[in-house]
Structures are given as C-alpha cells and as structure tokens.
Amino acid sequence: MTTELKTITVLGAGGKMGMRISANFQKSAYQVFYCENSPRAQEQVIAAGRELAVAEQVIPDSDVVILAVPDIALKVVSAQVVPQMKRGAILLTLDPAAAYANLIAKRDDIDYAVAHPCHPSVFLDRFTPEEHADAFGGVAAPQHVAASYEAGSDRQKAVLAEVVKVMYGPVIDVHWVTVKQLAYLEPTLVETVACMVGTLMKEALDETVNTIGVPKAAAEAMLYGHIQIALAVAFRSTNPFSDACMIAIEYGKENIIKPDWKKIFDQKELDLVIARMLKIDAIER
C-alpha cells in the first residue's frame, strides 16, 4: 500500500452508517466519491449535498474503498468490488464479522482493514449540549476507534488512522488489534455481554413498573442513578460496594447468570454467534 491516501470511495453512502461517515468526509480534504444503489438512499445522498458517483468508474482510481453495507451483503459486494480495485489500495469494512469469517473476496495485491467505532464512553466528560446529544458518536462527542490492519506497517497504520479519524470524528485514539481480537470486542464483549445486560435492565425496569406497580418516574430515577454509580464503582473503584450490596450482587449472579457463562470467550462460541449474525451455517476455516 502507498503511504499516501488521497482518494476514497464510499459504497452504501446512503445507508445508516454511510450517511454518518459521509457527513464527516464531506468536510475533509480527501477526494471522496459517494456510491449508492438504492433509489431511496440515493435521494438522501443528494439531499445532503453530495454528488453521486458510478462505482465502476471511481473504484479503480481509489486509494481506499469503504464498504458501508450490511455484514450479510459483504461477501457478494466484495466479490464485485475487489477485482476493480487498483494494486495497493485498501478495502475497509466497518465491522469484523465478515472478515473474521473469511467472507471477504481476496486479492494478494490489495490490503484489508476493519475499523469500528467504540462510541462515546459512559465516563466521557461532556461540556456542550451537542456533546450530550451525541450518544452514538461521529458528530460532537469524542470517541475511540478499534481497528485492524494486520498487513500494515506502523507508517501505513498511521496514514490509515487519519482516514479513520475523519470518518468517525471527533476521535480520541485508534487502537490497533487483530481481526480476531476485534471480533471478540464486537460481538462478544459489547453485544453478547454489554448490550444484553442493557436489554436485561430495560426488562427489569418494565417488570418493576408493570408487575410490581412502582411509578415509572420513581423506577427510572432509581435505576438510571444506580447504573451510573454501579459502573463507577465496578470500573473506577470510586467507592466500594457495601457488604449488603455484595450479597445482593451474588444473589443476582446465582439467579440470573449461568455458572459457565465465560464459555462465550471460547473460539467455537465466537464462531457460533458470528455465523448466526451473518446468517450462514458455520464459519469455515
């Protein structure tokens, strides 16, 4: 790969993530081409003041081709795109699942990378209304990014990091990991665990309100405040949990969590969940 990246193509520019990253690229110094097949999504690209490009015309000249398309479409889309790319270009995907499952079309003379936003931290200091409103990241609230570029040198990673910092900006730092490690970060750590716990807390809130009869405002006030203090104590050791709280925590673990829950970090379990996410029978090695 060249150590200078100037030209970028975004495929799926009218989708959810495509629109997000395109809004940031639109303000950058990069030459960016926006490609979209869906007529409705094309309207969104145009409404945002971006000119639509024909993929077949711009891919061969692009230093970076970003596939902002759903994971389940990456096998088909990459098979169409990779043969058109110029030697030394980078194919950048936004999620690790398809790369981990070896579904991305391969060529020996191009490079492959994945970059996924971490989203603004629960511990982030926010100072403006815009930062408070930006829960997802990529608009006003700073966030980290986890990325994989296993074939890249330190210099190449640094150059690609500048592209990543623009597309997900404002970015605090880009953390380089392997594709496998990135897959353990998402889905295992943040979707299988953190997002599951988030939905579990919402179900518990609904049960408290609808079954027990606690006024919703009171239940929300108690839960939202305790979410913050629970995270602060568990991750930042701001204060210890009380002895009584520790007893309740252990009771919760006994009644809610399976004793062997850490098996989700076994590779066969990672393969299983990613296969389900990609709607394929199994991960092939």
Residue pairs with C-beta under 8 A, 6 or more apart in sequence:
1 88
1 89
1 90
1 111
1 151
1 152
1 156
2 63
2 88
3 155
3 156
3 159
4 63
4 159
5 30
5 63
5 64
5 90
5 159
5 160
5 162
5 163
6 30
6 31
6 63
7 30
7 31
7 32
7 33
7 58
7 61
7 62
7 63
7 64
8 25
8 30
8 31
8 32
8 33
8 62
8 63
8 64
8 65
8 66
8 163
9 32
9 33
9 35
9 53
9 55
9 58
9 59
9 62
9 64
9 65
9 66
10 18
10 21
10 22
10 25
10 32
10 33
10 34
10 35
10 66
10 68
11 18
11 35
11 36
11 55
11 65
11 66
11 67
11 68
11 69
11 77
11 81
12 18
12 35
12 36
12 41
12 67
12 68
12 69
13 19
13 22
13 34
13 35
13 36
13 41
13 45
13 50
13 52
13 68
14 34
14 36
14 38
14 40
14 41
14 42
14 43
14 44
14 45
15 36
15 38
15 41
15 68
15 69
15 70
17 68
17 94
18 34
18 36
18 41
18 68
18 69
19 44
19 45
19 48
20 136
20 138
21 66
21 68
21 138
21 167
21 168
22 32
22 34
22 45
22 48
22 50
23 48
23 138
24 138
24 166
24 167
24 168
24 169
25 32
25 166
25 167
26 32
26 48
26 49
26 50
28 166
30 163
30 166
33 53
33 58
33 62
34 45
34 50
34 51
34 52
34 53
35 52
35 53
35 54
35 55
35 58
36 42
36 45
36 52
42 52
45 52
46 52
55 81
55 84
56 84
59 65
59 81
59 84
59 85
60 84
60 85
60 86
61 86
62 85
62 86
62 89
63 89
63 90
64 89
64 90
64 92
64 160
64 163
65 81
65 85
65 89
65 90
65 91
65 92
66 92
66 93
66 94
66 167
67 74
67 77
67 78
67 81
67 91
67 92
67 93
67 94
68 94
69 77
71 95
71 97
71 98
71 277
71 278
72 278
72 279
74 93
74 98
74 103
74 104
75 98
75 103
75 104
75 105
78 91
78 98
78 103
78 104
78 105
79 105
81 91
81 105
82 91
82 104
82 105
82 106
82 107
82 110
83 105
83 107
85 91
85 107
85 110
86 110
87 109
87 110
88 109
88 110
88 111
89 110
89 111
90 110
90 111
90 112
90 113
90 149
90 160
91 104
91 110
91 111
91 112
91 113
92 113
92 114
92 115
92 160
92 163
93 99
93 104
93 112
93 113
93 114
94 114
94 115
94 116
95 114
95 116
95 186
96 114
96 116
96 148
96 179
96 182
96 183
96 185
96 186
97 183
97 187
97 274
97 277
97 278
98 104
98 278
99 112
99 114
99 148
99 179
100 179
100 180
100 182
100 183
100 270
100 274
100 283
101 274
101 275
101 278
101 280
101 283
101 284
102 283
102 284
102 285
103 278
103 280
104 112
111 149
111 151
111 152
111 156
112 149
112 150
112 151
113 147
113 148
113 149
113 152
113 160
114 147
114 148
114 149
114 179
114 182
115 145
115 146
115 147
115 148
115 164
115 167
115 168
115 174
116 145
116 146
116 147
116 182
116 185
116 186
117 137
117 138
117 143
117 144
117 145
117 168
118 137
118 143
118 144
118 145
118 146
119 135
119 136
119 137
119 143
120 126
120 131
120 134
120 135
120 136
120 137
120 141
120 142
120 143
121 143
121 144
122 228
122 231
123 231
123 232
123 235
123 236
124 131
124 141
124 142
124 143
126 132
126 141
128 140
130 139
130 140
130 141
131 140
131 141
132 141
133 139
133 140
134 140
134 141
135 141
137 143
137 168
138 167
138 168
138 169
140 170
141 170
142 170
142 171
142 172
143 168
143 170
143 171
143 172
144 171
144 172
144 173
144 174
144 175
145 164
145 165
145 168
145 171
145 173
145 174
145 175
146 174
146 175
146 177
146 182
146 185
146 186
147 160
147 161
147 164
147 174
147 175
147 176
147 177
147 182
148 176
148 177
148 178
148 179
148 181
148 182
149 156
149 157
149 160
149 176
150 178
150 179
152 160
157 174
157 176
161 174
164 171
164 174
165 171
165 174
177 185
183 270
183 274
184 265
184 270
187 273
187 274
187 277
188 264
188 265
188 269
188 270
188 273
192 264
192 273
193 264
200 256
201 223
201 227
204 223
205 219
205 220
205 223
208 214
208 219
208 223
209 215
209 216
209 219
229 238
229 239
232 238
232 239
233 239
233 240
233 241
241 249
263 269
264 270
264 273
271 282
271 283
274 283
275 281
275 282
275 283
